[in-house]
Amino acid sequence: YNEAIECYDDNIDLEDNHYEAYFNKGVSLEKLGKFNDAIECFNKAISINDRNPSAYGNKGMSLAKLGNHIEAIKCYDKALRRDSKNASFYNLRGVSLAELGENDKAIEYYDTAIELDASQVIFHSNKGACLEKLERYEEAVKCYDIAIYLDPNNANFHNFKGLGLAKLGNNREAIQCFNKAISLDSKNTTFYLNKGACHEKCWEDEEAIECYNEAISLGSKNVTFYLNKGGCFENLRKYEEAIQCYDEAILLDPENAQFYMRKAICLGNLGKEKEAIDCFDEAIFAEPYNVEAYNEKANCFRKFLKFEKVIECCDEAILRKID
């Protein structure tokens, strides 16, 4: 792209009012992630020829990349006034509306884009994403079905469909979707996470653990895998294994009170109340207003018949609950 930009600069040196040179330079700068510079080029192109919709469209894309979706929408509107049959402009406007949280309006623009060109898979996928945000999961799944029909080897579309089915409670079908996604992209740890979550909902903790192990074996440092895996071991009453998982989570995120809480509860289930109390103290240090930690700590002291300590913990819990 840098060499191309040099060529466009040469053209500009020869003819300052060279629309194509400014436009193409802007496109190249976009590709390099230099969006402010690209916008300057598109502005120059527009000053030379404001009838061409492409410069407005590309300027809108650069603005959107910079997070300025309101100005991007203004550019797409100008592009559409010059070319009302361009499906891509409707799609881009929909994307910016979705980024602004206006999902209902975004869907209207995706629908128009689809009416103009139903062969573009991204239009269906984008519409599906908005429908999911609006919790219209059945409609979202239909969008992903169309996306999969148009691009059957896109692992993400199978994953998105699986997420929609899971929200509808169709965990078995969702697992099939995640299996397909994994077969297409076996290195994506998110697919294993989603599949594991569905197995958990089906009370298949051992199968879920296998999913989390696969992700961890791929080098994932996502604490969620260890947290979920620990929860599965708890369900299986394998508390030692659960503690190992929470220890790994703590190594990755030592300031998260939840991990100490889960570990402490497992220690309590093993009859190791003294160690559990130490963990509850760690949880309280990480999160001073953790009322549950004080209550659980009080329960541990109650087993030792240390009622003064029980009262102290309960008083601390009450104070923090009031605050």
C-alpha positions as CSV (number, residue, x, y, z in Angstrom):
1,Y,0.0,0.0,0.0
2,N,2.9,2.4,0.7
3,E,4.2,2.0,-2.9
4,A,0.7,2.6,-4.2
5,I,0.4,5.8,-2.1
6,E,3.6,7.1,-3.6
7,C,2.2,6.5,-7.0
8,Y,-1.0,8.4,-6.1
9,D,1.1,11.2,-4.7
10,D,3.0,11.4,-8.0
11,N,-0.4,11.7,-9.8
12,I,-1.5,14.4,-7.4
13,D,1.8,16.4,-8.0
14,L,1.0,16.3,-11.7
15,E,-2.7,17.2,-11.3
16,D,-3.9,18.5,-8.0
17,N,-7.6,18.0,-8.9
18,H,-7.2,14.3,-9.6
19,Y,-10.3,12.7,-8.0
20,E,-9.2,9.1,-8.5
21,A,-5.7,9.7,-7.0
22,Y,-7.1,11.2,-3.8
23,F,-9.8,8.5,-3.5
24,N,-7.5,5.6,-4.1
25,K,-4.9,7.1,-1.8
26,G,-7.6,7.3,0.9
27,V,-8.5,3.6,0.3
28,S,-4.8,2.6,0.7
29,L,-4.5,4.7,3.9
30,E,-7.6,2.9,5.2
31,K,-6.0,-0.4,4.6
32,L,-3.0,0.8,6.6
33,G,-5.2,1.8,9.5
34,K,-4.4,5.5,9.0
35,F,-8.0,6.6,9.2
36,N,-7.5,10.3,9.9
37,D,-5.2,10.7,6.9
38,A,-7.7,8.7,4.8
39,I,-10.5,11.1,5.8
40,E,-8.4,14.0,4.6
41,C,-8.0,12.3,1.2
42,F,-11.7,11.6,0.9
43,N,-12.6,15.2,1.8
44,K,-10.3,16.4,-1.0
45,A,-11.9,13.9,-3.4
46,I,-15.3,15.2,-2.4
47,S,-14.3,18.8,-2.9
48,I,-13.3,17.8,-6.5
49,N,-16.4,15.8,-7.2
50,D,-19.2,15.6,-4.6
51,R,-21.5,13.6,-6.9
52,N,-19.5,10.3,-6.5
53,P,-21.0,8.3,-3.6
54,S,-17.9,6.2,-3.0
55,A,-15.9,8.9,-1.3
56,Y,-18.7,9.5,1.2
57,G,-19.1,5.8,1.8
58,N,-15.4,5.3,2.4
59,K,-15.2,8.4,4.6
60,G,-18.0,7.0,6.6
61,M,-16.1,3.7,7.1
62,S,-13.0,5.6,8.3
63,L,-15.1,7.6,10.7
64,A,-16.7,4.4,12.0
65,K,-13.3,2.8,12.5
66,L,-12.5,5.8,14.7
67,G,-15.7,5.3,16.7
68,N,-17.4,8.4,15.3
69,H,-20.6,6.6,14.2
70,I,-22.8,9.7,14.2
71,E,-20.7,11.4,11.6
72,A,-20.3,8.2,9.7
73,I,-24.1,7.9,9.4
74,K,-24.2,11.4,7.9
75,C,-21.7,10.3,5.3
76,Y,-23.7,7.2,4.5
77,D,-26.8,9.3,4.1
78,K,-25.0,11.5,1.6
79,A,-23.8,8.4,-0.2
80,L,-27.3,7.0,-0.4
81,R,-28.7,10.3,-1.7
82,R,-26.3,9.8,-4.6
83,D,-26.9,6.1,-5.0
84,S,-30.1,4.8,-3.3
85,K,-29.6,1.3,-4.8
86,N,-26.2,0.5,-3.2
87,A,-26.8,-2.3,-0.7
88,S,-23.4,-1.8,1.0
89,F,-24.3,1.7,2.1
90,Y,-27.5,0.4,3.8
91,N,-25.4,-2.3,5.5
92,L,-22.8,0.1,6.7
93,R,-25.4,2.5,8.1
94,G,-26.9,-0.5,9.9
95,V,-23.6,-1.3,11.4
96,S,-23.2,2.2,12.8
97,L,-26.7,2.2,14.1
98,A,-26.0,-1.1,15.9
99,E,-22.9,0.3,17.4
100,L,-25.0,3.1,18.8
101,G,-27.4,0.6,20.3
102,E,-30.2,1.3,17.8
103,N,-30.7,-2.3,16.8
104,D,-34.3,-2.0,15.7
105,K,-33.3,0.7,13.2
106,A,-30.2,-1.2,12.2
107,I,-32.4,-4.2,11.2
108,E,-34.5,-2.0,8.9
109,Y,-31.3,-1.0,7.0
110,Y,-30.1,-4.6,6.9
111,D,-33.4,-5.7,5.5
112,T,-33.2,-3.0,2.8
113,A,-29.6,-4.2,2.0
114,I,-30.9,-7.8,1.7
115,E,-33.7,-6.8,-0.6
116,L,-31.2,-5.2,-2.9
117,D,-28.6,-8.0,-2.7
118,A,-29.5,-11.1,-0.8
119,S,-26.3,-12.9,-1.8
120,Q,-24.1,-10.9,0.6
121,V,-23.6,-13.2,3.6
122,I,-22.4,-10.3,5.9
123,F,-25.9,-8.6,5.6
124,H,-27.6,-11.7,7.1
125,S,-24.9,-12.2,9.8
126,N,-25.2,-8.6,10.9
127,K,-29.0,-8.8,11.0
128,G,-28.7,-11.9,13.1
129,A,-26.3,-10.2,15.6
130,C,-28.8,-7.4,16.1
131,L,-31.7,-9.8,16.6
132,E,-29.7,-11.6,19.2
133,K,-29.1,-8.4,21.1
134,L,-32.9,-7.9,21.0
135,E,-33.3,-11.4,22.4
136,R,-35.2,-12.4,19.2
137,Y,-33.3,-15.7,19.0
138,E,-35.5,-17.7,16.7
139,E,-35.2,-15.0,14.0
140,A,-31.5,-14.7,14.6
141,V,-31.0,-18.5,14.1
142,K,-32.9,-18.1,10.7
143,C,-30.4,-15.4,9.7
144,Y,-27.5,-17.6,10.6
145,D,-29.0,-20.5,8.6
146,I,-29.0,-18.3,5.5
147,A,-25.5,-17.2,6.3
148,I,-24.4,-20.8,6.6
149,Y,-26.1,-21.7,3.3
150,L,-24.2,-18.9,1.6
151,D,-20.9,-19.7,3.3
152,P,-21.0,-23.2,4.8
153,N,-17.3,-23.2,5.8
154,N,-17.5,-20.1,8.0
155,A,-17.0,-21.5,11.5
156,N,-18.2,-18.3,13.2
157,F,-21.7,-18.6,11.6
158,H,-22.1,-22.1,13.1
159,N,-21.0,-20.8,16.4
160,F,-23.4,-17.8,16.3
161,K,-26.3,-20.2,15.4
162,G,-25.3,-22.4,18.3
163,L,-25.4,-19.5,20.7
164,G,-28.9,-18.6,19.5
165,L,-30.1,-22.2,19.9
166,A,-28.6,-22.3,23.4
167,K,-30.5,-19.2,24.4
168,L,-33.7,-21.0,23.2
169,G,-32.8,-24.0,25.4
170,N,-32.0,-26.2,22.4
171,N,-28.7,-27.3,23.9
172,R,-28.4,-30.5,21.9
173,E,-28.7,-28.8,18.6
174,A,-26.4,-26.0,19.8
175,I,-23.7,-28.6,20.6
176,Q,-24.0,-29.9,17.1
177,C,-23.4,-26.4,15.8
178,F,-20.3,-26.0,18.0
179,N,-19.0,-29.4,16.9
180,K,-19.3,-28.1,13.3
181,A,-17.6,-24.9,14.2
182,I,-14.7,-26.8,15.9
183,S,-14.4,-29.1,12.8
184,L,-13.8,-26.0,10.7
185,D,-11.6,-24.2,13.2
186,S,-10.2,-26.5,15.9
187,K,-7.9,-23.8,17.3
188,N,-10.7,-21.4,18.4
189,T,-11.0,-21.8,22.2
190,T,-14.3,-19.9,22.3
191,F,-16.1,-22.7,20.5
192,Y,-15.0,-25.2,23.2
193,L,-16.2,-22.7,25.9
194,N,-19.6,-22.5,24.3
195,K,-19.9,-26.2,23.8
196,G,-18.8,-26.9,27.4
197,A,-21.4,-24.5,28.7
198,C,-24.1,-26.4,26.8
199,H,-22.9,-29.7,28.2
200,E,-23.1,-28.2,31.7
201,K,-26.8,-27.2,31.1
202,C,-27.4,-30.9,30.1
203,W,-25.8,-32.0,33.4
204,E,-22.9,-33.5,31.4
205,D,-20.1,-32.3,33.6
206,E,-17.5,-34.8,32.4
207,E,-18.1,-33.9,28.7
208,A,-17.9,-30.2,29.7
209,I,-14.6,-30.8,31.4
210,E,-13.3,-32.4,28.2
211,C,-14.2,-29.2,26.3
212,Y,-12.4,-27.0,28.8
213,N,-9.4,-29.3,28.8
214,E,-9.2,-29.0,25.0
215,A,-9.2,-25.2,25.2
216,I,-6.6,-25.2,28.0
217,S,-4.4,-27.5,26.0
218,L,-4.4,-25.0,23.2
219,G,-2.7,-22.5,25.5
220,S,-5.8,-20.5,26.6
221,K,-5.2,-18.2,29.6
222,N,-8.9,-17.4,29.9
223,V,-9.8,-17.8,33.6
224,T,-13.3,-18.8,32.6
225,F,-12.1,-22.2,31.5
226,Y,-10.7,-22.9,34.9
227,L,-13.7,-21.5,36.7
228,N,-16.2,-23.5,34.7
229,K,-14.0,-26.6,34.9
230,G,-13.9,-26.2,38.7
231,G,-17.6,-25.9,38.9
232,C,-18.0,-29.1,37.0
233,F,-15.7,-30.9,39.4
234,E,-17.8,-29.5,42.3
235,N,-20.9,-30.9,40.7
236,L,-19.1,-34.3,40.6
237,R,-18.1,-33.7,44.2
238,K,-14.4,-33.9,43.2
239,Y,-13.3,-31.1,45.4
240,E,-9.6,-31.7,45.3
241,E,-9.7,-31.3,41.5
242,A,-11.9,-28.3,41.8
243,I,-9.4,-26.6,44.1
244,Q,-6.6,-27.2,41.6
245,C,-8.7,-25.4,39.0
246,Y,-9.4,-22.5,41.3
247,D,-5.7,-22.3,42.1
248,E,-4.9,-21.9,38.4
249,A,-7.6,-19.2,38.2
250,I,-6.1,-17.4,41.1
251,L,-2.6,-17.5,39.5
252,L,-4.1,-15.8,36.4
253,D,-6.2,-13.3,38.3
254,P,-5.1,-13.1,42.0
255,E,-7.4,-10.1,42.8
256,N,-10.7,-11.9,42.0
257,A,-12.6,-12.6,45.2
258,Q,-14.8,-15.2,43.5
259,F,-12.0,-17.6,42.9
260,Y,-11.0,-17.6,46.6
261,M,-14.7,-18.0,47.6
262,R,-15.1,-21.1,45.4
263,K,-11.9,-22.6,46.6
264,A,-12.9,-21.9,50.3
265,I,-16.2,-23.6,49.8
266,C,-14.5,-26.7,48.4
267,L,-12.1,-26.7,51.3
268,G,-15.0,-26.6,53.7
269,N,-16.6,-29.5,51.9
270,L,-13.4,-31.5,52.5
271,G,-13.6,-30.6,56.2
272,K,-10.6,-28.2,56.0
273,E,-12.3,-25.3,57.7
274,K,-9.1,-23.6,58.9
275,E,-7.7,-23.4,55.3
276,A,-11.2,-22.3,54.2
277,I,-11.1,-19.4,56.7
278,D,-7.8,-18.3,55.2
279,C,-9.4,-18.3,51.7
280,F,-12.3,-16.3,52.9
281,D,-9.9,-13.8,54.3
282,E,-8.2,-13.6,50.9
283,A,-11.6,-13.0,49.3
284,I,-12.4,-10.2,51.8
285,F,-9.0,-8.6,51.2
286,A,-9.8,-8.6,47.4
287,E,-13.3,-7.5,48.0
288,P,-13.8,-5.8,51.5
289,Y,-17.6,-5.6,51.1
290,N,-18.1,-9.3,50.3
291,V,-20.9,-10.0,52.7
292,E,-21.1,-13.7,51.6
293,A,-17.4,-14.2,52.6
294,Y,-18.1,-13.0,56.2
295,N,-21.2,-15.2,56.4
296,E,-19.3,-18.3,55.1
297,K,-16.4,-17.6,57.4
298,A,-18.8,-17.4,60.3
299,N,-20.1,-20.9,59.4
300,C,-16.6,-22.2,59.6
301,F,-16.0,-20.8,63.0
302,R,-19.4,-22.2,64.2
303,K,-18.1,-25.7,63.5
304,F,-15.2,-25.0,65.9
305,L,-17.7,-23.6,68.4
306,K,-15.9,-20.3,68.4
307,F,-19.0,-18.2,68.8
308,E,-17.2,-15.0,69.6
309,K,-15.6,-15.2,66.1
310,V,-19.0,-16.1,64.6
311,I,-20.5,-12.9,66.1
312,E,-17.6,-10.8,64.9
313,C,-18.1,-12.1,61.3
314,C,-21.8,-11.6,61.4
315,D,-21.4,-8.1,62.7
316,E,-18.9,-7.3,59.9
317,A,-21.4,-8.7,57.4
318,I,-24.2,-6.6,58.8
319,L,-22.1,-3.4,58.7
320,R,-21.1,-4.0,55.1
321,K,-24.7,-4.8,54.1
322,I,-25.9,-1.5,55.7
323,D,-23.1,0.5,53.9
